[in-house]
Amino acid sequence: MPPETSALTHEPDEEVLFEGYGALVPSIGSLLLAIVTLGLYLLPAWWRSRSRRYRLTTKRVVVETGVLGKRLEQVDLYRVNDYTVVRPIGQRLLGTGNLVLRTLDRTSPVVAIEGIRTDVVVLYERIRAATELEKARRGGIRVMDVE
């Protein structure tokens, strides 16, 4: 019997741009709540942060949700048509941020990568460049606004 493969494996020419979970304490508000509750807030915060795993590569975005039961959503990068970087002051102070991708995928029209501890502006630039390369590789896929 072949060994079970991970749902998060990738192709040989696929480069991982980001892989990980949201931060345990993604903002100043969460930090203050943890202090006020004498750390008790960290238990549900840990559960919430571990319930969503992100993997962004040069070909796709994979979001795995759940701690006990798992759900896997994947969106190919050529389907991404808009990006938003959200960095509220509380997240900027703690070095976290959000990246929101709007896609042409029917099951996942919006993919929100929330509270990750990385430079989301640099990640945005890398995802944007990888999206354009993937669209060109697939024959110059372009999205047109029709009014």
N, CA, C and O atoms as a GROMACS GRO file, in nm:
protein
  588
    1MET      N    1   0.084  -0.117   0.000
    1MET     CA    2   0.000   0.000   0.000
    1MET      C    3   0.089   0.125   0.000
    1MET      O    4   0.181   0.133   0.082
    2PRO      N    5   0.065   0.222  -0.090
    2PRO     CA    6   0.150   0.340  -0.095
    2PRO      C    7   0.132   0.427   0.028
    2PRO      O    8   0.023   0.430   0.086
    3PRO      N    9   0.238   0.498   0.069
    3PRO     CA   10   0.225   0.586   0.186
    3PRO      C   11   0.129   0.700   0.157
    3PRO      O   12   0.116   0.745   0.043
    4GLU      N   13   0.062   0.746   0.262
    4GLU     CA   14  -0.032   0.857   0.246
    4GLU      C   15   0.045   0.984   0.216
    4GLU      O   16   0.143   1.015   0.283
    5THR      N   17   0.000   1.057   0.114
    5THR     CA   18   0.068   1.182   0.080
    5THR      C   19  -0.005   1.297   0.144
    5THR      O   20  -0.127   1.294   0.163
    6SER      N   21   0.070   1.398   0.177
    6SER     CA   22   0.011   1.518   0.237
    6SER      C   23  -0.066   1.596   0.132
    6SER      O   24  -0.026   1.601   0.016
    7ALA      N   25  -0.176   1.655   0.174
    7ALA     CA   26  -0.256   1.738   0.083
    7ALA      C   27  -0.180   1.866   0.048
    7ALA      O   28  -0.219   1.937  -0.044
    8LEU      N   29  -0.075   1.895   0.121
    8LEU     CA   30  -0.003   2.019   0.100
    8LEU      C   31   0.128   1.998   0.025
    8LEU      O   32   0.216   2.085   0.030
    9THR      N   33   0.145   1.885  -0.045
    9THR     CA   34   0.264   1.865  -0.126
    9THR      C   35   0.258   1.958  -0.246
    9THR      O   36   0.152   2.010  -0.279
   10HIS      N   37   0.371   1.977  -0.310
   10HIS     CA   38   0.372   2.068  -0.423
   10HIS      C   39   0.455   2.012  -0.537
   10HIS      O   40   0.531   1.917  -0.520
   11GLU      N   41   0.440   2.073  -0.653
   11GLU     CA   42   0.511   2.033  -0.773
   11GLU      C   43   0.658   2.070  -0.760
   11GLU      O   44   0.693   2.159  -0.682
   12PRO      N   45   0.746   2.000  -0.835
   12PRO     CA   46   0.890   2.029  -0.823
   12PRO      C   47   0.930   2.172  -0.858
   12PRO      O   48   1.022   2.226  -0.796
   13ASP      N   49   0.863   2.235  -0.956
   13ASP     CA   50   0.898   2.371  -0.995
   13ASP      C   51   0.818   2.478  -0.919
   13ASP      O   52   0.815   2.594  -0.959
   14GLU      N   53   0.755   2.438  -0.812
   14GLU     CA   54   0.672   2.527  -0.732
   14GLU      C   55   0.751   2.573  -0.610
   14GLU      O   56   0.796   2.491  -0.530
   15GLU      N   57   0.767   2.705  -0.595
   15GLU     CA   58   0.842   2.762  -0.484
   15GLU      C   59   0.744   2.807  -0.374
   15GLU      O   60   0.645   2.873  -0.403
   16VAL      N   61   0.774   2.772  -0.251
   16VAL     CA   62   0.691   2.814  -0.138
   16VAL      C   63   0.728   2.958  -0.102
   16VAL      O   64   0.843   2.988  -0.074
   17LEU      N   65   0.627   3.046  -0.103
   17LEU     CA   66   0.647   3.186  -0.068
   17LEU      C   67   0.619   3.212   0.079
   17LEU      O   68   0.685   3.295   0.142
   18PHE      N   69   0.520   3.142   0.134
   18PHE     CA   70   0.488   3.151   0.277
   18PHE      C   71   0.419   3.022   0.318
   18PHE      O   72   0.336   2.969   0.245
   19GLU      N   73   0.454   2.974   0.435
   19GLU     CA   74   0.385   2.859   0.491
   19GLU      C   75   0.381   2.876   0.642
   19GLU      O   76   0.483   2.900   0.706
   20GLY      N   77   0.262   2.863   0.698
   20GLY     CA   78   0.251   2.874   0.843
   20GLY      C   79   0.111   2.907   0.888
   20GLY      O   80   0.015   2.901   0.812
   21TYR      N   81   0.102   2.942   1.014
   21TYR     CA   82  -0.024   2.974   1.081
   21TYR      C   83  -0.032   3.123   1.108
   21TYR      O   84   0.067   3.195   1.097
   22GLY      N   85  -0.152   3.167   1.144
   22GLY     CA   86  -0.167   3.303   1.193
   22GLY      C   87  -0.098   3.315   1.327
   22GLY      O   88  -0.079   3.215   1.397
   23ALA      N   89  -0.059   3.435   1.364
   23ALA     CA   90   0.011   3.458   1.490
   23ALA      C   91  -0.081   3.431   1.609
   23ALA      O   92  -0.202   3.454   1.601
   24LEU      N   93  -0.024   3.382   1.718
   24LEU     CA   94  -0.100   3.357   1.840
   24LEU      C   95  -0.160   3.487   1.892
   24LEU      O   96  -0.277   3.491   1.932
   25VAL      N   97  -0.082   3.594   1.891
   25VAL     CA   98  -0.128   3.725   1.934
   25VAL      C   99  -0.102   3.820   1.816
   25VAL      O  100   0.005   3.879   1.806
   26PRO      N  101  -0.202   3.833   1.726
   26PRO     CA  102  -0.178   3.909   1.603
   26PRO      C  103  -0.187   4.060   1.617
   26PRO      O  104  -0.143   4.132   1.527
   27SER      N  105  -0.243   4.110   1.727
   27SER     CA  106  -0.261   4.255   1.738
   27SER      C  107  -0.249   4.300   1.883
   27SER      O  108  -0.247   4.219   1.976
   28ILE      N  109  -0.242   4.431   1.901
   28ILE     CA  110  -0.234   4.489   2.035
   28ILE      C  111  -0.360   4.456   2.115
   28ILE      O  112  -0.352   4.432   2.235
   29GLY      N  113  -0.476   4.456   2.049
   29GLY     CA  114  -0.600   4.422   2.118
   29GLY      C  115  -0.595   4.281   2.177
   29GLY      O  116  -0.638   4.260   2.290
   30SER      N  117  -0.543   4.186   2.102
   30SER     CA  118  -0.528   4.049   2.151
   30SER      C  119  -0.429   4.042   2.266
   30SER      O  120  -0.450   3.968   2.362
   31LEU      N  121  -0.322   4.119   2.256
   31LEU     CA  122  -0.222   4.122   2.363
   31LEU      C  123  -0.284   4.178   2.491
   31LEU      O  124  -0.262   4.122   2.599
   32LEU      N  125  -0.360   4.288   2.480
   32LEU     CA  126  -0.424   4.345   2.599
   32LEU      C  127  -0.525   4.248   2.659
   32LEU      O  128  -0.534   4.236   2.781
   33LEU      N  129  -0.600   4.179   2.575
   33LEU     CA  130  -0.696   4.080   2.624
   33LEU      C  131  -0.626   3.966   2.697
   33LEU      O  132  -0.676   3.917   2.799
   34ALA      N  133  -0.512   3.924   2.646
   34ALA     CA  134  -0.435   3.818   2.713
   34ALA      C  135  -0.385   3.866   2.849
   34ALA      O  136  -0.384   3.789   2.946
   35ILE      N  137  -0.344   3.992   2.857
   35ILE     CA  138  -0.296   4.045   2.985
   35ILE      C  139  -0.410   4.059   3.085
   35ILE      O  140  -0.395   4.022   3.201
   36VAL      N  141  -0.523   4.112   3.041
   36VAL     CA  142  -0.638   4.133   3.130
   36VAL      C  143  -0.692   4.000   3.184
   36VAL      O  144  -0.735   3.993   3.299
   37THR      N  145  -0.691   3.896   3.102
   37THR     CA  146  -0.743   3.766   3.145
   37THR      C  147  -0.635   3.678   3.208
   37THR      O  148  -0.656   3.559   3.228
   38LEU      N  149  -0.522   3.739   3.239
   38LEU     CA  150  -0.408   3.668   3.301
   38LEU      C  151  -0.364   3.547   3.218
   38LEU      O  152  -0.327   3.443   3.272
   39GLY      N  153  -0.368   3.562   3.089
   39GLY     CA  154  -0.321   3.458   2.998
   39GLY      C  155  -0.424   3.356   2.957
   39GLY      O  156  -0.399   3.275   2.868
   40LEU      N  157  -0.542   3.357   3.020
   40LEU     CA  158  -0.644   3.257   2.985
   40LEU      C  159  -0.692   3.273   2.840
   40LEU      O  160  -0.732   3.175   2.777
   41TYR      N  161  -0.687   3.394   2.790
   41TYR     CA  162  -0.728   3.419   2.651
   41TYR      C  163  -0.638   3.343   2.552
   41TYR      O  164  -0.680   3.314   2.440
   42LEU      N  165  -0.517   3.311   2.593
   42LEU     CA  166  -0.423   3.245   2.502
   42LEU      C  167  -0.466   3.105   2.464
   42LEU      O  168  -0.428   3.057   2.357
   43LEU      N  169  -0.546   3.037   2.547
   43LEU     CA  170  -0.592   2.902   2.512
   43LEU      C  171  -0.684   2.904   2.390
   43LEU      O  172  -0.656   2.833   2.293
   44PRO      N  173  -0.793   2.982   2.389
   44PRO     CA  174  -0.874   2.986   2.267
   44PRO      C  175  -0.799   3.054   2.151
   44PRO      O  176  -0.825   3.023   2.035
   45ALA      N  177  -0.709   3.146   2.181
   45ALA     CA  178  -0.631   3.211   2.075
   45ALA      C  179  -0.540   3.109   2.008
   45ALA      O  180  -0.524   3.112   1.886
   46TRP      N  181  -0.480   3.021   2.086
   46TRP     CA  182  -0.394   2.916   2.029
   46TRP      C  183  -0.477   2.825   1.940
   46TRP      O  184  -0.437   2.792   1.828
   47TRP      N  185  -0.593   2.783   1.990
   47TRP     CA  186  -0.682   2.695   1.912
   47TRP      C  187  -0.720   2.761   1.780
   47TRP      O  188  -0.716   2.698   1.674
   48ARG      N  189  -0.756   2.888   1.786
   48ARG     CA  190  -0.796   2.961   1.666
   48ARG      C  191  -0.679   2.976   1.569
   48ARG      O  192  -0.696   2.959   1.448
   49SER      N  193  -0.561   3.006   1.621
   49SER     CA  194  -0.446   3.026   1.532
   49SER      C  195  -0.404   2.894   1.467
   49SER      O  196  -0.358   2.894   1.352
   50ARG      N  197  -0.418   2.784   1.537
   50ARG     CA  198  -0.379   2.654   1.481
   50ARG      C  199  -0.488   2.592   1.394
   50ARG      O  200  -0.466   2.489   1.330
   51SER      N  201  -0.604   2.653   1.390
   51SER     CA  202  -0.713   2.598   1.310
   51SER      C  203  -0.706   2.642   1.163
   51SER      O  204  -0.789   2.599   1.083
   52ARG      N  205  -0.609   2.725   1.128
   52ARG     CA  206  -0.597   2.770   0.989
   52ARG      C  207  -0.450   2.775   0.951
   52ARG      O  208  -0.372   2.853   1.006
   53ARG      N  209  -0.414   2.691   0.855
   53ARG     CA  210  -0.276   2.684   0.806
   53ARG      C  211  -0.273   2.734   0.662
   53ARG      O  212  -0.356   2.696   0.580
   54TYR      N  213  -0.176   2.819   0.633
   54TYR     CA  214  -0.165   2.878   0.500
   54TYR      C  215  -0.041   2.826   0.430
   54TYR      O  216   0.064   2.806   0.492
   55ARG      N  217  -0.053   2.806   0.300
   55ARG     CA  218   0.061   2.773   0.216
   55ARG      C  219   0.043   2.850   0.085
   55ARG      O  220  -0.048   2.822   0.008
   56LEU      N  221   0.131   2.946   0.062
   56LEU     CA  222   0.128   3.026  -0.060
   56LEU      C  223   0.251   2.989  -0.142
   56LEU      O  224   0.364   2.997  -0.093
   57THR      N  225   0.228   2.948  -0.265
   57THR     CA  226   0.338   2.910  -0.352
   57THR      C  227   0.332   2.992  -0.480
   57THR      O  228   0.245   3.078  -0.495
   58THR      N  229   0.423   2.966  -0.569
   58THR     CA  230   0.425   3.037  -0.696
   58THR      C  231   0.317   2.988  -0.792
   58THR      O  232   0.304   3.041  -0.902
   59LYS      N  233   0.239   2.888  -0.752
   59LYS     CA  234   0.134   2.835  -0.838
   59LYS      C  235  -0.005   2.836  -0.774
   59LYS      O  236  -0.105   2.836  -0.846
   60ARG      N  237  -0.013   2.837  -0.642
   60ARG     CA  238  -0.144   2.825  -0.577
   60ARG      C  239  -0.141   2.877  -0.434
   60ARG      O  240  -0.036   2.901  -0.374
   61VAL      N  241  -0.263   2.892  -0.381
   61VAL     CA  242  -0.283   2.928  -0.241
   61VAL      C  243  -0.364   2.814  -0.180
   61VAL      O  244  -0.470   2.777  -0.230
   62VAL      N  245  -0.313   2.758  -0.071
   62VAL     CA  246  -0.381   2.647  -0.004
   62VAL      C  247  -0.411   2.690   0.139
   62VAL      O  248  -0.322   2.735   0.211
   63VAL      N  249  -0.538   2.677   0.178
   63VAL     CA  250  -0.578   2.709   0.316
   63VAL      C  251  -0.639   2.582   0.374
   63VAL      O  252  -0.739   2.531   0.325
   64GLU      N  253  -0.576   2.534   0.481
   64GLU     CA  254  -0.625   2.416   0.551
   64GLU      C  255  -0.686   2.462   0.681
   64GLU      O  256  -0.618   2.522   0.764
   65THR      N  257  -0.815   2.435   0.702
   65THR     CA  258  -0.883   2.478   0.823
   65THR      C  259  -0.923   2.358   0.906
   65THR      O  260  -0.945   2.248   0.855
   66GLY      N  261  -0.933   2.382   1.037
   66GLY     CA  262  -0.975   2.278   1.130
   66GLY      C  263  -0.859   2.226   1.212
   66GLY      O  264  -0.745   2.225   1.166
   67VAL      N  265  -0.890   2.181   1.333
   67VAL     CA  266  -0.789   2.121   1.418
   67VAL      C  267  -0.812   1.971   1.424
   67VAL      O  268  -0.719   1.893   1.406
   68LEU      N  269  -0.933   1.931   1.450
   68LEU     CA  270  -0.965   1.788   1.456
   68LEU      C  271  -1.010   1.738   1.318
   68LEU      O  272  -0.949   1.647   1.262
   69GLY      N  273  -1.115   1.797   1.265
   69GLY     CA  274  -1.155   1.769   1.128
   69GLY      C  275  -1.088   1.871   1.038
   69GLY      O  276  -1.070   1.986   1.078
   70LYS      N  277  -1.053   1.832   0.919
   70LYS     CA  278  -0.979   1.921   0.828
   70LYS      C  279  -1.059   1.952   0.703
   70LYS      O  280  -1.133   1.868   0.652
   71ARG      N  281  -1.043   2.074   0.654
   71ARG     CA  282  -1.099   2.116   0.526
   71ARG      C  283  -0.987   2.184   0.447
   71ARG      O  284  -0.916   2.269   0.501
   72LEU      N  285  -0.972   2.148   0.323
   72LEU     CA  286  -0.865   2.201   0.241
   72LEU      C  287  -0.924   2.277   0.124
   72LEU      O  288  -1.004   2.223   0.047
   73GLU      N  289  -0.885   2.404   0.110
   73GLU     CA  290  -0.928   2.486  -0.004
   73GLU      C  291  -0.803   2.526  -0.080
   73GLU      O  292  -0.702   2.564  -0.022
   74GLN      N  293  -0.813   2.518  -0.213
   74GLN     CA  294  -0.700   2.554  -0.298
   74GLN      C  295  -0.748   2.644  -0.410
   74GLN      O  296  -0.852   2.618  -0.472
   75VAL      N  297  -0.672   2.749  -0.435
   75VAL     CA  298  -0.701   2.839  -0.546
   75VAL      C  299  -0.573   2.854  -0.627
   75VAL      O  300  -0.469   2.890  -0.572
   76ASP      N  301  -0.581   2.826  -0.756
   76ASP     CA  302  -0.466   2.845  -0.844
   76ASP      C  303  -0.442   2.994  -0.861
   76ASP      O  304  -0.536   3.073  -0.871
   77LEU      N  305  -0.314   3.033  -0.865
   77LEU     CA  306  -0.281   3.175  -0.871
   77LEU      C  307  -0.333   3.245  -0.996
   77LEU      O  308  -0.364   3.364  -0.991
   78TYR      N  309  -0.344   3.173  -1.105
   78TYR     CA  310  -0.393   3.240  -1.226
   78TYR      C  311  -0.537   3.288  -1.210
   78TYR      O  312  -0.583   3.369  -1.291
   79ARG      N  313  -0.609   3.241  -1.108
   79ARG     CA  314  -0.746   3.284  -1.082
   79ARG      C  315  -0.755   3.409  -0.994
   79ARG      O  316  -0.864   3.464  -0.978
   80VAL      N  317  -0.643   3.453  -0.938
   80VAL     CA  318  -0.643   3.572  -0.852
   80VAL      C  319  -0.649   3.697  -0.940
   80VAL      O  320  -0.572   3.710  -1.035
   81ASN      N  321  -0.743   3.788  -0.908
   81ASN     CA  322  -0.754   3.910  -0.989
   81ASN      C  323  -0.742   4.039  -0.909
   81ASN      O  324  -0.742   4.147  -0.968
   82ASP      N  325  -0.733   4.030  -0.775
   82ASP     CA  326  -0.717   4.151  -0.696
   82ASP      C  327  -0.655   4.116  -0.561
   82ASP      O  328  -0.675   4.007  -0.508
   83TYR      N  329  -0.579   4.210  -0.508
   83TYR     CA  330  -0.507   4.190  -0.382
   83TYR      C  331  -0.530   4.310  -0.292
   83TYR      O  332  -0.540   4.424  -0.339
   84THR      N  333  -0.539   4.284  -0.161
   84THR     CA  334  -0.548   4.393  -0.064
   84THR      C  335  -0.458   4.357   0.054
   84THR      O  336  -0.466   4.246   0.108
   85VAL      N  337  -0.373   4.450   0.092
   85VAL     CA  338  -0.290   4.435   0.211
   85VAL      C  339  -0.356   4.517   0.321
   85VAL      O  340  -0.380   4.636   0.303
   86VAL      N  341  -0.384   4.453   0.434
   86VAL     CA  342  -0.447   4.521   0.547
   86VAL      C  343  -0.353   4.510   0.667
   86VAL      O  344  -0.321   4.400   0.712
   87ARG      N  345  -0.309   4.626   0.717
   87ARG     CA  346  -0.216   4.629   0.830
   87ARG      C  347  -0.260   4.735   0.930
   87ARG      O  348  -0.204   4.845   0.932
   88PRO      N  349  -0.361   4.706   1.013
   88PRO     CA  350  -0.403   4.803   1.115
   88PRO      C  351  -0.286   4.833   1.210
   88PRO      O  352  -0.192   4.755   1.220
   89ILE      N  353  -0.294   4.945   1.278
   89ILE     CA  354  -0.185   4.989   1.365
   89ILE      C  355  -0.150   4.883   1.470
   89ILE      O  356  -0.032   4.862   1.499
   90GLY      N  357  -0.250   4.816   1.525
   90GLY     CA  358  -0.223   4.713   1.626
   90GLY      C  359  -0.144   4.596   1.570
   90GLY      O  360  -0.062   4.538   1.641
   91GLN      N  361  -0.168   4.563   1.444
   91GLN     CA  362  -0.091   4.455   1.382
   91GLN      C  363   0.046   4.503   1.339
   91GLN      O  364   0.144   4.429   1.349
   92ARG      N  365   0.055   4.626   1.292
   92ARG     CA  366   0.185   4.680   1.251
   92ARG      C  367   0.282   4.683   1.368
   92ARG      O  368   0.401   4.655   1.351
   93LEU      N  369   0.231   4.717   1.486
   93LEU     CA  370   0.318   4.721   1.605
   93LEU      C  371   0.371   4.584   1.642
   93LEU      O  372   0.482   4.572   1.695
   94LEU      N  373   0.295   4.480   1.614
   94LEU     CA  374   0.338   4.344   1.647
   94LEU      C  375   0.398   4.269   1.528
   94LEU      O  376   0.433   4.152   1.540
   95GLY      N  377   0.410   4.335   1.413
   95GLY     CA  378   0.475   4.273   1.298
   95GLY      C  379   0.392   4.170   1.226
   95GLY      O  380   0.445   4.077   1.165
   96THR      N  381   0.259   4.186   1.231
   96THR     CA  382   0.171   4.094   1.160
   96THR      C  383   0.090   4.172   1.058
   96THR      O  384   0.095   4.295   1.054
   97GLY      N  385   0.015   4.101   0.976
   97GLY     CA  386  -0.069   4.167   0.877
   97GLY      C  387  -0.160   4.069   0.808
   97GLY      O  388  -0.155   3.949   0.834
   98ASN      N  389  -0.244   4.121   0.721
   98ASN     CA  390  -0.341   4.041   0.648
   98ASN      C  391  -0.323   4.064   0.499
   98ASN      O  392  -0.288   4.174   0.456
   99LEU      N  393  -0.348   3.960   0.421
   99LEU     CA  394  -0.348   3.970   0.276
   99LEU      C  395  -0.479   3.910   0.227
   99LEU      O  396  -0.510   3.794   0.255
  100VAL      N  397  -0.557   3.990   0.154
  100VAL     CA  398  -0.687   3.945   0.104
  100VAL      C  399  -0.677   3.932  -0.047
  100VAL      O  400  -0.640   4.026  -0.117
  101LEU      N  401  -0.710   3.813  -0.097
  101LEU     CA  402  -0.705   3.785  -0.240
  101LEU      C  403  -0.847   3.767  -0.291
  101LEU      O  404  -0.924   3.688  -0.236
  102ARG      N  405  -0.881   3.838  -0.396
  102ARG     CA  406  -1.010   3.819  -0.462
  102ARG      C  407  -0.984   3.736  -0.586
  102ARG      O  408  -0.893   3.766  -0.664
  103THR      N  409  -1.065   3.632  -0.605
  103THR     CA  410  -1.037   3.536  -0.710
  103THR      C  411  -1.159   3.516  -0.800
  103THR      O  412  -1.269   3.562  -0.771
  104LEU      N  413  -1.136   3.446  -0.909
  104LEU     CA  414  -1.243   3.407  -1.000
  104LEU      C  415  -1.293   3.267  -0.968
  104LEU      O  416  -1.373   3.211  -1.043
  105ASP      N  417  -1.248   3.210  -0.857
  105ASP     CA  418  -1.288   3.077  -0.814
  105ASP      C  419  -1.428   3.083  -0.753
  105ASP      O  420  -1.453   3.165  -0.665
  106ARG      N  421  -1.517   2.998  -0.797
  106ARG     CA  422  -1.656   3.004  -0.748
  106ARG      C  423  -1.670   2.961  -0.603
  106ARG      O  424  -1.751   3.017  -0.530
  107THR      N  425  -1.591   2.864  -0.559
  107THR     CA  426  -1.604   2.817  -0.421
  107THR      C  427  -1.527   2.904  -0.322
  107THR      O  428  -1.558   2.905  -0.203
  108SER      N  429  -1.426   2.977  -0.370
  108SER     CA  430  -1.346   3.064  -0.282
  108SER      C  431  -1.324   3.199  -0.349
  108SER      O  432  -1.213   3.229  -0.392
  109PRO      N  433  -1.429   3.282  -0.357
  109PRO     CA  434  -1.412   3.412  -0.424
  109PRO      C  435  -1.321   3.508  -0.348
  109PRO      O  436  -1.262   3.598  -0.407
  110VAL      N  437  -1.311   3.490  -0.216
  110VAL     CA  438  -1.223   3.573  -0.134
  110VAL      C  439  -1.142   3.480  -0.044
  110VAL      O  440  -1.198   3.397   0.027
  111VAL      N  441  -1.010   3.495  -0.050
  111VAL     CA  442  -0.921   3.418   0.036
  111VAL      C  443  -0.851   3.518   0.127
  111VAL      O  444  -0.774   3.602   0.080
  112ALA      N  445  -0.877   3.509   0.256
  112ALA     CA  446  -0.817   3.600   0.353
  112ALA      C  447  -0.708   3.527   0.430
  112ALA      O  448  -0.733   3.427   0.497
  113ILE      N  449  -0.587   3.578   0.420
  113ILE     CA  450  -0.473   3.524   0.494
  113ILE      C  451  -0.451   3.623   0.607
  113ILE      O  452  -0.399   3.733   0.586
  114GLU      N  453  -0.492   3.583   0.728
  114GLU     CA  454  -0.505   3.678   0.838
  114GLU      C  455  -0.403   3.658   0.949
  114GLU      O  456  -0.372   3.546   0.988
  115GLY      N  457  -0.351   3.770   0.997
  115GLY     CA  458  -0.267   3.769   1.117
  115GLY      C  459  -0.137   3.694   1.102
  115GLY      O  460  -0.091   3.633   1.198
  116ILE      N  461  -0.076   3.698   0.985
  116ILE     CA  462   0.048   3.624   0.967
  116ILE      C  463   0.168   3.711   1.004
  116ILE      O  464   0.168   3.832   0.982
  117ARG      N  465   0.268   3.646   1.061
  117ARG     CA  466   0.387   3.717   1.106
  117ARG      C  467   0.492   3.711   0.996
  117ARG      O  468   0.582   3.626   0.997
  118THR      N  469   0.479   3.802   0.903
  118THR     CA  470   0.575   3.819   0.794
  118THR      C  471   0.555   3.958   0.736
  118THR      O  472   0.459   4.027   0.772
  119ASP      N  473   0.642   3.999   0.650
  119ASP     CA  474   0.625   4.128   0.584
  119ASP      C  475   0.521   4.108   0.473
  119ASP      O  476   0.555   4.061   0.364
  120VAL      N  477   0.397   4.144   0.500
  120VAL     CA  478   0.289   4.116   0.404
  120VAL      C  479   0.302   4.199   0.277
  120VAL      O  480   0.250   4.159   0.173
  121VAL      N  481   0.369   4.312   0.283
  121VAL     CA  482   0.388   4.392   0.161
  121VAL      C  483   0.483   4.318   0.066
  121VAL      O  484   0.458   4.312  -0.054
  122VAL      N  485   0.590   4.263   0.119
  122VAL     CA  486   0.683   4.184   0.036
  122VAL      C  487   0.613   4.059  -0.015
  122VAL      O  488   0.630   4.023  -0.132
  123LEU      N  489   0.536   3.993   0.070
  123LEU     CA  490   0.461   3.875   0.026
  123LEU      C  491   0.362   3.911  -0.084
  123LEU      O  492   0.348   3.837  -0.181
  124TYR      N  493   0.294   4.025  -0.069
  124TYR     CA  494   0.202   4.073  -0.173
  124TYR      C  495   0.275   4.089  -0.306
  124TYR      O  496   0.225   4.044  -0.410
  125GLU      N  497   0.391   4.152  -0.304
  125GLU     CA  498   0.467   4.174  -0.428
  125GLU      C  499   0.508   4.041  -0.492
  125GLU      O  500   0.502   4.027  -0.614
  126ARG      N  501   0.548   3.946  -0.410
  126ARG     CA  502   0.589   3.814  -0.463
  126ARG      C  503   0.469   3.738  -0.519
  126ARG      O  504   0.480   3.675  -0.624
  127ILE      N  505   0.355   3.744  -0.450
  127ILE     CA  506   0.233   3.677  -0.499
  127ILE      C  507   0.186   3.742  -0.628
  127ILE      O  508   0.146   3.673  -0.722
  128ARG      N  509   0.189   3.874  -0.633
  128ARG     CA  510   0.146   3.946  -0.753
  128ARG      C  511   0.233   3.907  -0.873
  128ARG      O  512   0.181   3.880  -0.981
  129ALA      N  513   0.364   3.904  -0.854
  129ALA     CA  514   0.456   3.867  -0.962
  129ALA      C  515   0.434   3.721  -1.004
  129ALA      O  516   0.435   3.690  -1.124
  130ALA      N  517   0.415   3.633  -0.907
  130ALA     CA  518   0.392   3.491  -0.939
  130ALA      C  519   0.260   3.473  -1.013
  130ALA      O  520   0.249   3.388  -1.101
  131THR      N  521   0.158   3.553  -0.977
  131THR     CA  522   0.029   3.546  -1.046
  131THR      C  523   0.044   3.584  -1.192
  131THR      O  524  -0.008   3.517  -1.281
  132GLU      N  525   0.116   3.692  -1.218
  132GLU     CA  526   0.136   3.736  -1.356
  132GLU      C  527   0.214   3.632  -1.436
  132GLU      O  528   0.181   3.607  -1.552
  133LEU      N  529   0.317   3.572  -1.376
  133LEU     CA  530   0.393   3.467  -1.445
  133LEU      C  531   0.305   3.346  -1.475
  133LEU      O  532   0.314   3.288  -1.583
  134GLU      N  533   0.222   3.309  -1.380
  134GLU     CA  534   0.135   3.192  -1.399
  134GLU      C  535   0.031   3.219  -1.507
  134GLU      O  536   0.000   3.130  -1.587
  135LYS      N  537  -0.023   3.340  -1.512
  135LYS     CA  538  -0.118   3.376  -1.617
  135LYS      C  539  -0.051   3.373  -1.753
  135LYS      O  540  -0.109   3.324  -1.850
  136ALA      N  541   0.072   3.425  -1.762
  136ALA     CA  542   0.147   3.424  -1.889
  136ALA      C  543   0.179   3.281  -1.930
  136ALA      O  544   0.171   3.248  -2.049
  137ARG      N  545   0.216   3.197  -1.834
  137ARG     CA  546   0.250   3.057  -1.864
  137ARG      C  547   0.129   2.982  -1.919
  137ARG      O  548   0.144   2.890  -1.999
  138ARG      N  549   0.012   3.020  -1.876
  138ARG     CA  550  -0.112   2.954  -1.920
  138ARG      C  551  -0.170   3.018  -2.047
  138ARG      O  552  -0.285   2.992  -2.082
  139GLY      N  553  -0.092   3.098  -2.114
  139GLY     CA  554  -0.139   3.152  -2.242
  139GLY      C  555  -0.191   3.293  -2.235
  139GLY      O  556  -0.275   3.331  -2.316
  140GLY      N  557  -0.144   3.370  -2.141
  140GLY     CA  558  -0.182   3.511  -2.134
  140GLY      C  559  -0.325   3.534  -2.087
  140GLY      O  560  -0.397   3.613  -2.148
  141ILE      N  561  -0.365   3.467  -1.982
  141ILE     CA  562  -0.499   3.487  -1.926
  141ILE      C  563  -0.511   3.629  -1.875
  141ILE      O  564  -0.427   3.676  -1.798
  142ARG      N  565  -0.616   3.699  -1.917
  142ARG     CA  566  -0.641   3.836  -1.875
  142ARG      C  567  -0.785   3.850  -1.828
  142ARG      O  568  -0.875   3.786  -1.882
  143VAL      N  569  -0.806   3.934  -1.728
  143VAL     CA  570  -0.939   3.962  -1.678
  143VAL      C  571  -0.980   4.098  -1.732
  143VAL      O  572  -0.903   4.194  -1.723
  144MET      N  573  -1.101   4.107  -1.787
  144MET     CA  574  -1.148   4.233  -1.841
  144MET      C  575  -1.268   4.282  -1.761
  144MET      O  576  -1.355   4.203  -1.724
  145ASP      N  577  -1.271   4.412  -1.734
  145ASP     CA  578  -1.388   4.473  -1.670
  145ASP      C  579  -1.486   4.508  -1.779
  145ASP      O  580  -1.453   4.580  -1.873
  146VAL      N  581  -1.608   4.458  -1.767
  146VAL     CA  582  -1.712   4.486  -1.863
  146VAL      C  583  -1.823   4.562  -1.792
  146VAL      O  584  -1.875   4.516  -1.691
  147GLU      N  585  -1.858   4.677  -1.845
  147GLU     CA  586  -1.962   4.758  -1.780
  147GLU      C  587  -2.090   4.751  -1.858
  147GLU      O  588  -2.189   4.813  -1.819
   0.00000   0.00000   0.00000
